[in-house]
Amino acid sequence: MKKVWVLIVLLLIISPLYLFADNIPTKGFKLGLNIANVYGELDSTESTTGLAVGAFFRKPLSNNFSIQPEVYYSQKGYITPSDSLSSEARYSLNYLEVPLLFIYTIPKTNFGLFAGPYKCFSERINNVKYLGN
């Protein structure tokens, strides 16, 4: 958890430095919906919905290239049948996701190609709620 806070503080310190560059960056917030599920060893699972909220800073490096660091809080999870016939268990997984995107904008269009690494920090995993009778 300490690493997460250090990363957030670093992003907050570094991001205003873009304001002093020749090209003023684009910044904003994103809000979305996650529909998550798991596959593999479990017999049957159902998807859950969760919130995705975050912020980004986009800094042009040239006419066609940009860099865009982002920070997101993301809720994911799944529902699985319990041992009992009348109940199920809901697993909630909360993450702090930090992507660093490199963007190539195709000339004379508004289309871009995004690529880059990201780091994901697990906030809480063992949040299990049993539903049903």
Contacts in CASP RR format, 6 or more apart in sequence:
PFRMAT RR
TARGET T0000
AUTHOR 0000-0000-0000
METHOD contacts of the structure
MODEL  1
MKKVWVLIVLLLIISPLYLFADNIPTKGFKLGLNIANVYGELDSTESTTG
LAVGAFFRKPLSNNFSIQPEVYYSQKGYITPSDSLSSEARYSLNYLEVPL
LFIYTIPKTNFGLFAGPYKCFSERINNVKYLGN
3 121 0 8 1.000
4 96 0 8 1.000
4 121 0 8 1.000
4 123 0 8 1.000
7 98 0 8 1.000
7 119 0 8 1.000
7 121 0 8 1.000
8 71 0 8 1.000
11 69 0 8 1.000
11 71 0 8 1.000
11 98 0 8 1.000
15 27 0 8 1.000
15 57 0 8 1.000
15 69 0 8 1.000
18 24 0 8 1.000
18 25 0 8 1.000
18 57 0 8 1.000
18 59 0 8 1.000
19 25 0 8 1.000
21 59 0 8 1.000
23 59 0 8 1.000
23 60 0 8 1.000
25 57 0 8 1.000
25 58 0 8 1.000
25 59 0 8 1.000
25 60 0 8 1.000
26 57 0 8 1.000
26 58 0 8 1.000
27 55 0 8 1.000
27 56 0 8 1.000
27 57 0 8 1.000
27 58 0 8 1.000
28 55 0 8 1.000
28 56 0 8 1.000
28 57 0 8 1.000
29 53 0 8 1.000
29 54 0 8 1.000
29 55 0 8 1.000
29 56 0 8 1.000
30 52 0 8 1.000
30 53 0 8 1.000
30 54 0 8 1.000
30 55 0 8 1.000
30 56 0 8 1.000
30 70 0 8 1.000
30 72 0 8 1.000
31 51 0 8 1.000
31 52 0 8 1.000
31 53 0 8 1.000
31 54 0 8 1.000
32 51 0 8 1.000
32 52 0 8 1.000
32 53 0 8 1.000
33 49 0 8 1.000
33 50 0 8 1.000
33 51 0 8 1.000
33 52 0 8 1.000
34 49 0 8 1.000
34 50 0 8 1.000
34 51 0 8 1.000
34 52 0 8 1.000
34 74 0 8 1.000
34 75 0 8 1.000
34 76 0 8 1.000
35 47 0 8 1.000
35 48 0 8 1.000
35 49 0 8 1.000
35 50 0 8 1.000
36 47 0 8 1.000
36 48 0 8 1.000
36 49 0 8 1.000
36 50 0 8 1.000
36 76 0 8 1.000
36 77 0 8 1.000
36 78 0 8 1.000
36 93 0 8 1.000
37 45 0 8 1.000
37 46 0 8 1.000
37 47 0 8 1.000
37 48 0 8 1.000
37 77 0 8 1.000
37 78 0 8 1.000
38 45 0 8 1.000
38 77 0 8 1.000
38 78 0 8 1.000
39 45 0 8 1.000
42 80 0 8 1.000
43 81 0 8 1.000
44 80 0 8 1.000
44 81 0 8 1.000
45 78 0 8 1.000
45 79 0 8 1.000
45 80 0 8 1.000
46 78 0 8 1.000
46 79 0 8 1.000
46 80 0 8 1.000
46 88 0 8 1.000
47 78 0 8 1.000
47 79 0 8 1.000
48 76 0 8 1.000
48 77 0 8 1.000
48 78 0 8 1.000
48 79 0 8 1.000
48 90 0 8 1.000
48 92 0 8 1.000
50 74 0 8 1.000
50 75 0 8 1.000
50 76 0 8 1.000
50 77 0 8 1.000
51 73 0 8 1.000
51 74 0 8 1.000
51 75 0 8 1.000
52 72 0 8 1.000
52 73 0 8 1.000
52 74 0 8 1.000
52 75 0 8 1.000
53 72 0 8 1.000
53 73 0 8 1.000
54 70 0 8 1.000
54 71 0 8 1.000
54 72 0 8 1.000
54 73 0 8 1.000
55 70 0 8 1.000
55 71 0 8 1.000
56 68 0 8 1.000
56 69 0 8 1.000
56 70 0 8 1.000
56 71 0 8 1.000
57 68 0 8 1.000
57 69 0 8 1.000
57 70 0 8 1.000
58 66 0 8 1.000
58 67 0 8 1.000
58 68 0 8 1.000
58 103 0 8 1.000
59 66 0 8 1.000
59 67 0 8 1.000
59 68 0 8 1.000
60 66 0 8 1.000
61 67 0 8 1.000
63 105 0 8 1.000
63 107 0 8 1.000
64 104 0 8 1.000
64 105 0 8 1.000
64 106 0 8 1.000
64 107 0 8 1.000
65 102 0 8 1.000
65 103 0 8 1.000
65 104 0 8 1.000
65 105 0 8 1.000
66 102 0 8 1.000
66 103 0 8 1.000
66 105 0 8 1.000
67 100 0 8 1.000
67 101 0 8 1.000
67 102 0 8 1.000
67 103 0 8 1.000
68 100 0 8 1.000
68 101 0 8 1.000
68 102 0 8 1.000
68 103 0 8 1.000
68 114 0 8 1.000
69 98 0 8 1.000
69 99 0 8 1.000
69 100 0 8 1.000
69 101 0 8 1.000
70 97 0 8 1.000
70 98 0 8 1.000
70 99 0 8 1.000
70 100 0 8 1.000
70 101 0 8 1.000
71 96 0 8 1.000
71 97 0 8 1.000
71 98 0 8 1.000
72 95 0 8 1.000
72 96 0 8 1.000
72 97 0 8 1.000
72 98 0 8 1.000
72 99 0 8 1.000
73 94 0 8 1.000
73 95 0 8 1.000
73 96 0 8 1.000
73 97 0 8 1.000
73 123 0 8 1.000
74 94 0 8 1.000
74 95 0 8 1.000
74 96 0 8 1.000
74 97 0 8 1.000
75 92 0 8 1.000
75 93 0 8 1.000
75 94 0 8 1.000
75 95 0 8 1.000
76 92 0 8 1.000
76 93 0 8 1.000
76 94 0 8 1.000
76 95 0 8 1.000
77 90 0 8 1.000
77 91 0 8 1.000
77 92 0 8 1.000
77 93 0 8 1.000
78 90 0 8 1.000
78 91 0 8 1.000
79 88 0 8 1.000
79 89 0 8 1.000
79 90 0 8 1.000
79 91 0 8 1.000
79 131 0 8 1.000
80 88 0 8 1.000
80 89 0 8 1.000
80 91 0 8 1.000
81 88 0 8 1.000
81 89 0 8 1.000
82 88 0 8 1.000
82 89 0 8 1.000
82 130 0 8 1.000
84 133 0 8 1.000
86 132 0 8 1.000
86 133 0 8 1.000
87 130 0 8 1.000
87 131 0 8 1.000
87 132 0 8 1.000
87 133 0 8 1.000
88 130 0 8 1.000
88 131 0 8 1.000
88 132 0 8 1.000
89 128 0 8 1.000
89 129 0 8 1.000
89 130 0 8 1.000
89 131 0 8 1.000
90 128 0 8 1.000
90 129 0 8 1.000
90 130 0 8 1.000
90 131 0 8 1.000
91 127 0 8 1.000
91 128 0 8 1.000
92 124 0 8 1.000
92 127 0 8 1.000
92 128 0 8 1.000
92 129 0 8 1.000
93 122 0 8 1.000
93 124 0 8 1.000
93 125 0 8 1.000
93 127 0 8 1.000
94 122 0 8 1.000
94 123 0 8 1.000
94 124 0 8 1.000
94 127 0 8 1.000
95 120 0 8 1.000
95 121 0 8 1.000
95 122 0 8 1.000
95 123 0 8 1.000
96 120 0 8 1.000
96 121 0 8 1.000
96 123 0 8 1.000
97 118 0 8 1.000
97 119 0 8 1.000
97 120 0 8 1.000
97 121 0 8 1.000
98 118 0 8 1.000
98 119 0 8 1.000
98 120 0 8 1.000
98 121 0 8 1.000
99 116 0 8 1.000
99 117 0 8 1.000
99 118 0 8 1.000
100 116 0 8 1.000
100 117 0 8 1.000
100 118 0 8 1.000
101 114 0 8 1.000
101 115 0 8 1.000
101 116 0 8 1.000
102 114 0 8 1.000
102 115 0 8 1.000
102 116 0 8 1.000
103 112 0 8 1.000
103 113 0 8 1.000
103 114 0 8 1.000
104 112 0 8 1.000
104 113 0 8 1.000
105 111 0 8 1.000
105 112 0 8 1.000
106 112 0 8 1.000
106 113 0 8 1.000
END
